[in-house]
Amino acid sequence: MMNDAPAHIGILYVDLFIGEARSLKGKRMVLRRLKDRIRNRFNVSIAELNGHDKWQVCTLGFTMIGNDHRYVNAALQSVVSFIESDHAVEICGQNVEFC
């Protein structure tokens, strides 16, 4: 039965500072590019959770589900490393939770 299958849902919260953004339009450009690159590289869902009206800060949420806790955690940590390599944004905080 499918209900017996183990499922691990990982949720990654990342607080970002977007120093080069000078307007909401500039912020959206940076975030759109970043989110598109992450979607193309990793199998995660992405949502902007906070800071919609602020043009230099935001919180992004990433989720992934899998049957191996270690794999999901490693994949979410890879997302963090990928974001750290993008010089247009700076990570101010991060948190990973599992359901």
C-alpha positions as CSV (number, residue, x, y, z in Angstrom):
1,M,0.0,0.0,0.0
2,M,1.3,3.5,-0.8
3,N,0.7,4.8,2.7
4,D,3.5,2.6,4.0
5,A,6.1,4.3,1.8
6,P,8.4,6.6,3.8
7,A,8.2,10.2,2.8
8,H,10.6,13.0,4.0
9,I,9.5,16.5,3.2
10,G,12.3,19.0,3.5
11,I,11.6,22.8,3.8
12,L,14.5,25.3,3.4
13,Y,14.0,28.9,4.4
14,V,16.6,31.4,3.1
15,D,16.6,35.1,4.0
16,L,18.3,37.1,1.3
17,F,19.8,40.6,1.0
18,I,19.8,41.9,-2.6
19,G,22.3,44.7,-2.5
20,E,22.2,45.6,-6.2
21,A,18.4,46.0,-6.2
22,R,17.4,49.7,-6.4
23,S,13.7,49.1,-6.9
24,L,11.1,46.3,-6.7
25,K,11.6,45.8,-10.4
26,G,15.3,45.3,-9.9
27,K,14.6,42.9,-7.1
28,R,12.2,40.9,-9.2
29,M,14.8,40.6,-12.0
30,V,17.4,39.2,-9.7
31,L,15.0,36.8,-8.0
32,R,13.5,35.6,-11.3
33,R,17.0,34.8,-12.7
34,L,18.0,33.0,-9.4
35,K,14.8,31.0,-9.1
36,D,14.9,30.0,-12.8
37,R,18.5,28.8,-12.4
38,I,17.6,26.8,-9.3
39,R,14.5,25.2,-10.8
40,N,16.6,24.1,-13.9
41,R,19.3,22.6,-11.7
42,F,17.5,21.2,-8.7
43,N,14.2,19.3,-8.3
44,V,12.7,21.8,-5.8
45,S,9.6,24.0,-5.5
46,I,10.3,27.7,-4.8
47,A,8.1,30.4,-3.3
48,E,8.8,34.0,-2.2
49,L,7.5,34.0,1.4
50,N,8.3,37.4,2.8
51,G,9.5,40.8,2.0
52,H,7.2,41.4,-1.0
53,D,7.1,45.2,-0.6
54,K,10.8,45.6,0.4
55,W,13.2,46.0,-2.5
56,Q,16.4,44.6,-0.9
57,V,15.3,41.7,1.3
58,C,13.1,38.6,0.9
59,T,12.6,35.1,2.3
60,L,12.5,32.3,-0.2
61,G,11.1,28.9,0.6
62,F,12.2,25.7,-1.1
63,T,10.6,22.3,-0.6
64,M,11.6,18.8,-1.7
65,I,10.1,15.4,-1.0
66,G,11.9,12.1,-1.1
67,N,12.1,8.7,0.5
68,D,15.7,9.3,1.8
69,H,16.1,11.9,4.5
70,R,19.9,12.3,3.8
71,Y,19.3,12.8,0.1
72,V,16.7,15.5,0.6
73,N,18.9,17.3,3.2
74,A,22.0,17.1,0.9
75,A,19.9,18.5,-2.0
76,L,18.7,21.4,0.0
77,Q,22.2,22.1,1.2
78,S,23.3,22.1,-2.4
79,V,20.7,24.8,-3.1
80,V,22.2,26.9,-0.3
81,S,25.7,26.4,-1.8
82,F,24.3,27.4,-5.2
83,I,22.8,30.6,-3.8
84,E,26.0,31.4,-2.0
85,S,27.9,31.3,-5.3
86,D,25.5,34.0,-6.8
87,H,27.1,37.3,-6.1
88,A,23.9,39.3,-6.7
89,V,22.5,38.1,-3.3
90,E,23.7,37.5,0.2
91,I,22.3,34.9,2.6
92,C,21.4,36.5,5.9
93,G,19.8,33.4,7.4
94,Q,18.8,29.9,6.7
95,N,16.8,27.1,8.3
96,V,15.9,23.5,7.3
97,E,12.9,21.7,8.7
98,F,11.6,18.2,8.0
99,C,8.0,17.0,8.2
